[in-house]
Amino acid sequence: MTSLRRNIPLLYAFSFLQMTLFPMAVITLFWKDQIGLSLSEILLLQSIFAVAMAVMEYPSGYISDRIGYRAALTAASALGIAGWAVYTAATSFRDVLIAEILLGIATSFISGTDSALLYESLKEQGEETAYARHEGRSTFFGQTGEAAGALFAGVLYARYPLLPFFLQVGVWVLALFLTRRLTEPARERHHQASHLKEALASASYVFVRNRRLRATILLSIALGLASFYPVWLIQPYMRDSGVPLASFGPIWAGANLVVALFAVLSHRVRAGLGDRPMLLLLVLLVWVGYLGLGWTAGAWSFLFYYLLTAMRGMRGPLLLHLVQDEIPSANRAGMLSLQSLCFRLLFACTAPLVGRYADAAGAGGTFRLLAAAYLLVLPPLVYLFFRHLHADGSSACKGGT
């Protein structure tokens, strides 16, 4: 029990290291200036990254449920080291593509596995009701790590463009040592003889049999994408708006600190407002954030991006807790990975189109287009979510897989 309790701070530390991304605040500029990529090529690259993750998303979760969460996170750390090492020698689209595929596979092994390990560690101690609070703290440490990495990113990049990538390799070496100290919790294990049959049964449970889970996942994916597109557009948007390069790191750090702060506050906001008003608040933040980015073009317009990062911070602990409550222990990582799989596939399908439009209309015009899209898409998804939120939306028990 003591070793399981130790998993909690270790997962906080892993989240911090995983998100300490020194190159992130300047990576779009690195791709454009050092490798020579256009915005459409950059979004195509991220689409391929999403496909790599999509291909491995469910298999990695399925493997995690069988080989153990600790082993899966160790494998992810080793792949992270390899991916960032390739970046240090990259000179072409092909080199960057190889690095992104390695990092995509690494991320797919983490996706779902870290949350599953956190939930199961709490569950074995009888503390699963506190999951949202701990998930919020984990997000806080992760975003604090990204803020720390971004703070001096512009200065590091200006001094030597590859310096952030060398530091990133070192970060993942530390993460590898950390994962070796995690403890594997005891879990339900009632796997079927056929892997294919079990995979299909899990997919059926998530997308057909459990209506509440399906509605929650659809809304979570839509809100997740709303906070994800701007990650790749905000850097050229800021440069076009006259923001100095030296300010990119602090601005990026500020965005991640906003995510961190609102992730920690998420369970308190939920307790104070309730589920319905909180979801409406998240939708409002998306609309105002995109409209602000699309219809203003000053040096301080990036502040509207902070509304989207605030939404991102509150969304994760709230919706992930609702999803976790609907999933059986035996297939927890695999089913969480199905949600990430859908997210990555949707991003892979839409990102090249968004990138092509950005090359033609600019980042501001793209934000206006996305604002219009979310004004149309979010209301029916919110209605569907509310319809099943407190009803008997689950037509199958949790052990039904």
C-alpha positions in Angstrom: 0.0 0.0 0.0 2.9 2.4 0.8 4.5 1.7 -2.6 1.2 2.4 -4.3 0.8 5.6 -2.4 4.3 6.5 -3.7 3.0 6.2 -7.3 1.0 9.4 -6.9 4.0 11.8 -6.5 6.0 9.8 -9.0 3.2 10.2 -11.6 3.2 14.0 -10.8 7.0 14.0 -11.4 6.6 12.0 -14.6 3.9 14.4 -15.8 6.3 17.3 -15.1 9.1 15.7 -17.1 6.9 14.5 -19.9 5.6 18.1 -20.5 8.9 19.9 -20.0 9.2 20.5 -23.7 12.1 22.9 -24.3 11.5 23.1 -28.1 7.8 23.5 -28.0 7.5 27.3 -27.7 9.7 27.8 -30.8 9.3 24.5 -32.7 7.1 26.0 -35.5 9.8 28.6 -36.1 12.4 25.8 -36.1 10.5 23.9 -38.7 10.0 27.0 -40.9 13.4 28.6 -40.5 15.8 25.7 -39.9 14.1 22.9 -41.9 12.3 25.1 -44.4 8.7 23.8 -44.0 5.6 25.7 -44.9 2.5 25.9 -42.6 0.7 23.3 -44.8 3.8 21.0 -44.5 3.9 21.6 -40.7 0.2 20.7 -40.3 0.7 17.7 -42.6 3.6 16.6 -40.4 1.3 16.9 -37.3 -1.3 14.9 -39.2 1.2 12.1 -39.8 2.2 12.3 -36.1 -1.5 11.9 -35.3 -1.8 8.9 -37.6 1.3 7.3 -36.0 -0.4 7.8 -32.6 -3.7 6.5 -34.0 -2.2 3.4 -35.3 -0.5 2.6 -32.0 -3.2 4.2 -29.7 -5.4 1.3 -28.9 -2.7 -1.4 -29.4 -0.5 0.5 -26.9 -3.3 0.7 -24.3 -4.2 -2.9 -24.9 -0.5 -3.9 -24.4 -0.4 -1.7 -21.3 -3.3 -3.6 -19.7 -1.3 -6.9 -20.3 2.4 -6.1 -19.8 1.7 -3.6 -17.0 1.5 0.2 -16.8 5.1 0.5 -15.4 6.6 -1.4 -18.4 4.6 0.7 -20.9 5.8 4.0 -19.4 9.4 2.7 -19.4 9.1 1.9 -23.1 7.6 5.3 -23.8 10.6 7.0 -22.1 13.0 5.0 -24.2 11.2 6.0 -27.4 11.1 9.6 -26.2 14.9 9.6 -25.9 15.3 8.2 -29.4 12.8 10.7 -31.0 14.4 13.8 -29.6 17.9 12.4 -30.4 16.9 12.2 -34.1 15.8 15.9 -33.9 19.3 16.9 -33.0 20.6 15.7 -36.4 17.5 16.6 -38.5 18.0 18.5 -41.8 14.9 17.6 -43.9 11.2 16.8 -43.8 12.1 13.1 -43.7 14.3 13.4 -40.6 11.6 15.4 -38.8 9.0 12.8 -39.9 11.1 10.0 -38.4 11.5 11.9 -35.1 7.7 12.7 -35.0 6.8 9.1 -35.6 9.0 7.9 -32.7 7.6 10.6 -30.4 4.0 9.7 -31.6 4.5 6.1 -30.6 6.0 7.2 -27.3 3.0 9.4 -26.6 0.6 6.7 -27.5 2.1 4.4 -24.8 1.7 7.2 -22.3 -1.8 8.1 -23.4 -4.3 6.4 -21.1 -1.6 4.5 -19.3 -0.6 7.2 -16.8 -4.3 8.1 -16.1 -5.1 4.4 -15.7 -2.2 3.9 -13.3 -3.3 6.9 -11.3 -6.9 5.7 -11.0 -6.0 2.1 -10.2 -3.5 3.2 -7.5 -6.2 5.4 -5.9 -8.8 2.6 -6.3 -6.7 0.0 -4.5 -6.5 2.5 -1.6 -10.2 3.2 -1.7 -9.7 6.8 -2.8 -10.9 6.8 -6.3 -13.5 9.5 -5.6 -10.5 11.9 -5.2 -9.4 11.1 -8.8 -10.4 14.4 -10.3 -8.4 16.3 -7.7 -5.3 14.2 -8.3 -5.7 14.4 -12.1 -5.9 18.1 -11.8 -2.7 18.2 -9.8 -1.0 15.9 -12.4 -2.1 18.3 -15.1 -0.8 21.2 -12.9 2.7 19.6 -12.7 2.7 18.8 -16.4 1.8 22.3 -17.5 4.2 23.8 -14.9 6.9 21.6 -16.5 6.0 22.9 -20.0 6.0 26.5 -18.7 9.4 25.9 -17.2 10.7 24.5 -20.4 9.2 27.3 -22.5 10.3 30.2 -20.3 13.7 30.6 -21.9 13.0 28.8 -25.1 13.3 31.9 -27.2 16.6 32.8 -25.7 18.0 29.2 -26.0 16.8 29.1 -29.6 18.4 32.4 -30.5 21.7 31.3 -28.9 21.8 27.9 -30.7 18.7 26.4 -32.4 19.5 22.8 -31.4 20.1 23.6 -27.7 16.4 23.0 -26.7 16.5 19.6 -28.4 19.7 18.5 -26.6 18.1 19.5 -23.3 15.0 17.5 -24.2 17.0 14.3 -24.6 18.3 14.8 -21.0 14.7 15.3 -19.7 13.6 11.9 -21.1 16.7 10.2 -19.6 15.4 11.4 -16.2 11.9 10.2 -17.0 13.3 6.7 -17.9 14.9 6.4 -14.4 11.7 7.6 -12.8 9.5 5.0 -14.4 11.6 2.2 -12.9 10.5 3.3 -9.4 6.7 2.9 -10.1 4.7 0.1 -8.5 2.3 -2.0 -10.5 -1.2 -2.2 -8.8 -3.2 -5.4 -8.6 -6.1 -5.2 -11.0 -9.1 -7.2 -12.3 -7.9 -9.5 -15.1 -10.7 -11.3 -17.0 -9.4 -11.2 -20.5 -10.9 -13.2 -23.3 -9.0 -15.8 -25.2 -9.3 -13.9 -28.5 -7.5 -10.6 -28.6 -9.6 -9.5 -31.6 -12.8 -10.5 -29.8 -11.8 -8.5 -26.7 -10.8 -5.4 -28.8 -14.2 -5.5 -30.6 -16.0 -5.9 -27.3 -14.2 -2.9 -25.8 -15.0 -0.8 -28.8 -18.7 -1.9 -28.6 -18.9 -1.0 -24.9 -17.4 2.5 -25.5 -19.2 3.5 -28.7 -22.4 1.5 -28.7 -23.5 -0.1 -25.4 -22.7 2.7 -22.9 -24.5 5.8 -24.2 -23.3 8.1 -21.3 -19.7 7.1 -22.0 -20.1 7.8 -25.7 -21.6 11.2 -25.2 -18.9 12.2 -22.8 -16.1 11.1 -25.1 -17.6 12.9 -28.1 -17.8 16.2 -26.2 -14.3 15.7 -24.7 -12.8 15.1 -28.2 -14.5 18.2 -29.6 -13.2 20.4 -26.7 -9.8 18.8 -26.9 -9.5 19.7 -30.6 -10.6 23.3 -29.8 -7.5 23.7 -27.6 -5.2 21.8 -29.9 -5.4 23.6 -33.3 -4.2 26.9 -31.8 -1.0 25.2 -30.5 0.3 25.1 -34.1 -1.2 28.4 -35.2 -0.4 30.7 -32.3 3.3 31.1 -33.0 2.9 32.5 -36.6 -0.1 34.4 -35.4 2.0 36.2 -32.7 4.8 36.9 -35.2 2.3 38.4 -37.7 0.8 40.4 -34.8 4.2 42.0 -34.0 5.1 40.0 -30.8 8.9 40.0 -30.3 10.6 36.6 -30.6 12.1 37.0 -27.1 8.6 37.1 -25.7 7.5 33.8 -27.2 8.9 31.7 -24.3 7.3 33.8 -21.5 4.0 33.9 -23.4 4.1 30.1 -23.9 5.0 29.7 -20.3 2.1 31.9 -19.3 -0.3 29.8 -21.4 0.8 26.6 -19.7 0.6 28.2 -16.2 -3.0 29.1 -17.1 -3.7 25.4 -17.9 -2.0 24.4 -14.7 -3.9 26.8 -12.5 -7.3 26.0 -14.0 -6.6 22.2 -13.9 -6.0 22.5 -10.1 -9.1 24.6 -9.7 -11.3 22.3 -11.9 -12.8 20.2 -9.1 -13.5 23.3 -7.1 -15.2 25.0 -10.0 -17.3 21.8 -10.5 -18.2 21.7 -6.9 -19.2 25.3 -6.9 -21.1 25.5 -10.3 -22.2 21.9 -10.9 -21.7 19.9 -14.1 -24.1 21.8 -16.4 -23.0 25.4 -15.7 -19.4 24.3 -15.9 -19.8 22.7 -19.3 -21.5 25.8 -20.6 -18.6 27.9 -19.2 -16.2 25.7 -21.2 -18.2 26.2 -24.4 -18.3 30.0 -23.8 -14.5 30.1 -23.4 -14.1 28.3 -26.7 -16.4 30.7 -28.6 -14.9 33.9 -27.0 -11.3 32.7 -27.5 -11.7 31.9 -31.2 -13.7 35.0 -31.9 -11.2 37.2 -30.1 -8.2 35.6 -32.0 -10.0 35.9 -35.3 -11.3 39.4 -35.1 -8.4 41.2 -33.4 -4.8 41.4 -34.6 -2.8 43.4 -32.0 0.3 42.6 -30.0 -1.9 41.6 -27.1 -4.4 39.5 -29.0 -2.7 36.3 -27.9 -4.4 36.8 -24.6 -7.6 35.3 -26.1 -5.5 32.1 -26.5 -5.3 32.0 -22.7 -9.1 31.6 -22.6 -8.7 28.4 -24.6 -5.9 27.2 -22.3 -8.1 27.9 -19.3 -10.8 25.7 -20.9 -8.2 23.0 -21.5 -7.2 23.0 -17.9 -10.8 22.7 -16.5 -11.9 20.2 -19.2 -9.4 17.4 -18.5 -10.1 16.5 -14.8 -13.9 17.0 -15.2 -14.5 14.8 -18.3 -11.8 12.3 -17.7 -13.2 11.6 -14.2 -16.6 11.0 -15.8 -15.1 8.7 -18.4 -13.0 6.8 -15.8 -16.1 6.1 -13.7 -17.7 4.3 -16.6 -14.7 2.0 -17.5 -13.9 -1.5 -16.1 -10.5 -2.0 -14.5 -9.5 -4.9 -16.7 -9.5 -2.8 -19.9 -9.0 0.7 -18.5 -5.9 1.8 -20.5 -7.2 0.2 -23.7 -10.6 2.0 -23.4 -9.0 5.3 -22.6 -6.8 4.8 -25.6 -9.9 4.5 -27.8 -10.8 8.0 -26.9 -7.3 9.2 -27.8 -7.5 7.2 -31.0 -10.6 9.1 -32.1 -9.1 12.4 -31.2 -5.9 11.6 -33.2 -7.9 10.4 -36.3 -10.0 13.5 -36.3 -7.0 15.7 -36.0 -5.2 13.7 -38.8 -8.1 14.2 -41.1 -8.6 17.9 -40.4 -5.1 19.3 -39.7 -3.9 19.3 -43.3 -7.0 21.2 -44.4 -6.5 23.7 -41.6 -2.9 24.1 -42.5 -3.7 24.7 -46.2 -6.3 27.3 -45.2 -3.8 29.0 -42.9 -1.2 29.3 -45.7 -3.9 31.0 -47.9 -5.8 33.1 -45.4 -3.4 33.5 -42.5 -3.7 32.4 -38.9 -6.3 35.1 -38.1 -8.6 34.0 -40.9 -8.2 30.4 -39.8 -9.3 31.3 -36.3 -12.4 32.9 -37.7 -13.2 29.8 -39.7 -12.7 27.6 -36.6 -14.9 29.9 -34.5 -17.8 29.4 -37.0 -17.2 25.7 -37.0 -17.4 25.5 -33.2 -20.5 27.7 -33.1 -22.2 25.0 -35.1 -20.7 21.8 -33.7 -20.7 22.3 -29.9 -24.5 22.9 -29.2 -25.6 19.4 -30.4 -22.8 17.7 -28.6 -23.6 19.6 -25.3 -27.3 18.6 -25.7 -26.3 15.0 -26.1 -24.0 15.1 -23.1 -26.7 16.7 -20.9 -29.3 14.2 -22.1 -27.3 11.3 -20.7 -25.4 13.0 -17.8 -27.6 12.0 -14.9 -29.8 9.5 -16.7 -29.4 5.7 -16.9 -27.4 6.2 -20.1 -25.4 3.0 -19.6 -27.0 0.0 -21.2 -24.2 -2.3 -20.0 -22.6 -2.8 -16.6 -19.0 -2.0 -16.2 -18.0 -5.6 -16.0 -19.8 -6.4 -19.2 -16.7 -6.6 -21.4 
